[in-house]
């Protein structure tokens, strides 16, 4: 995988796959790429055709803040304060309000790895019945991994907590246990 050093966008990737004994190699490559090309705003304007009905989704509303403190001030629920590994820096703090749920999300980045902490009243967002059983703040949760991504999820008092990212199981558990049921 070849990535742009500033924007962390994959510019080239090679994948090998074996099917029925035959090895195939696939390569994806982007060339002549321009980041932030300064497109005119009119390119993003939309004028619906005459007689068309415009429907706006009111299912959820997201607000993103540049610091956890600003999220704490705006959120209707307590915001976790996880101990993240050295080298990770906060990149966003979000409040999500849906028709029947509320959530807060903290995202941290180290190079190209993003660690996400989510707290939500939407209990069905992640199943806590499938995966390896783990304990967080005396609550039973689960650890699951697929490819390079993994998560720890647990419930406390009608709230679902999730810590996810491309990190080791022990790191996810350390972050989860640092915040418990906050």
N, C-alpha and C positions, 0 to 999 in steps of 0.2 A: 504494500500500500504506500503510495506517494501522496503526501498532503501538503497543502499550502501552509507555510510556517506562520503566517499572520492570521489567516481566516479559518484555519483548520478544516478546510474543505478537501475532500478526496479528489485528487486530480488524476490518479491512475491506480488501478487495482488489478491484480492478476489472481485468478482462482483456478484450481485444478480439481477435476472431478473424474471419478472412475465409474463407468456405467457398462455393465455386461463385459467387464474385462478390458474395456477401451479407456485410455486416459485422454481426457480432453482438457485443453487449457483455454480459458476465456480471459480476455484482457479488455478492460474498460479504460478509456483515456479521454480526458477533456483537454483541448488545446485552444489557444487564443482566448483565454478566459480574462474577463474584465470585472473586477470587483468595484462596487460603488461607482457605476458608470455615469451617474448624474442624469438620470432619466427625467424628462419633463413630467410634471404632475398631471398634465392632461391625459397622458397614457393610461392613467389609473382611474379616470372618470368614467362613470357609467350612466347612461341615459336610457332608462327602460323604454321600449317601444310604446307607442300610443295605445291605451287600453289595457296595458299589462298591470297586474296587481303586484305590488311589492310587499313581500312578507318578511318581517324581521324576526329572528329567533330571540326569544326572551328566556331561553332555558338556563343560561348562566351568565354571570358578569365577572370578569377578571380584572383586578387592579394589581399592578406590579410596582414595587418600591425598591429603592436602591440600598436600603438598610433594613435590618431586622427591627430596629427600634421604631422606624416609621410604620412597619407592618403591625407591630404590637399596638401602636396608637390607633390604627384603623380597624383592626380585627375584632370580631365579636366573640372570639374564643381565645383562650390562652395560647400563646405561640411557644413551641418548644425552643429550647436553647441548647442544641446538641454540641458535644465536644467532637469536632471533626479532626481528622488526622492533620499533622503538620503539612504545610504546603498547599492546603485547600483554602481558597478564598471565596467569599460569597459573591455570586454573580446576580442573584435575584431573590426577592422575597415577595410572594404573591398571596393575595386574598381572593378566593373564588366563592361566589355566592350563587347558588342554584335555586331552582324552584322549591326543592325540598332537601337541600344539603348546604353545608358550609365547609370550606376547607382553607387551610393555609399550607404554603409550600415554600421551602427554603432550598435553594440550589447553590452548590459549591463546586468549584472547578480547580483541578490541578492539571496543567497541560491540556490534554484532550479528554481526560476523565471527568465526568460530572456525577456528583453524589447528590441525591435528592432526598429530602426529608418531607413527608406529607402527613398531615393530620386532618382527618375529615369525618363528618357525620354520615357520609355515604358508606355504610357498612358493606355494601356489596361490591365496592370498587376493586377489592382484592380478596380472594378467598383465603381464609385462615384455617381451612380444613385440609388442604393439600400441601404436602411438603414435609420436610424434616422438622420435628417438634423442637422448639427452643423456648427458653424462659426469659421474659423481660419484665422486670419489676413485679415479680410474683405472678405474672400473667403468662398463659401458654400461647405461643405464637408459632409461626412457621418460617423456615428458611427455604428458599427455592433459588435455583440457578438455571439459566438457559443460555448456552453459549458463553459469552463474556459478561453478560448481565446477571445480577443476582439481587435478591431482596430479602428483607426480614419484615414480617407483618404481624401485628398483634392488636388486640382490642382491649380497651379500658373504659368502663363506664359509658357505653354507648358511642365510643369514638374509635375509629380505625387509625392506626399509626403504621407508616411504611417508610423504611429506609432502603433506598435502592441505588445501584450503580455498579460499574465494572471493577469492583474491589473484592478482596478476600472475605470469606465468611466471618472470620474473626474481627475484621474491621467493621463490617456491618453490625455485628453484635455489640461491639464496643460503643459505636455511635448510638445504637438503639438503647442500650443500658444506661448511657450517660444522660438520657432525657426521660426514660421511664414513661410514666403516664402524665407528663407535664401538660 
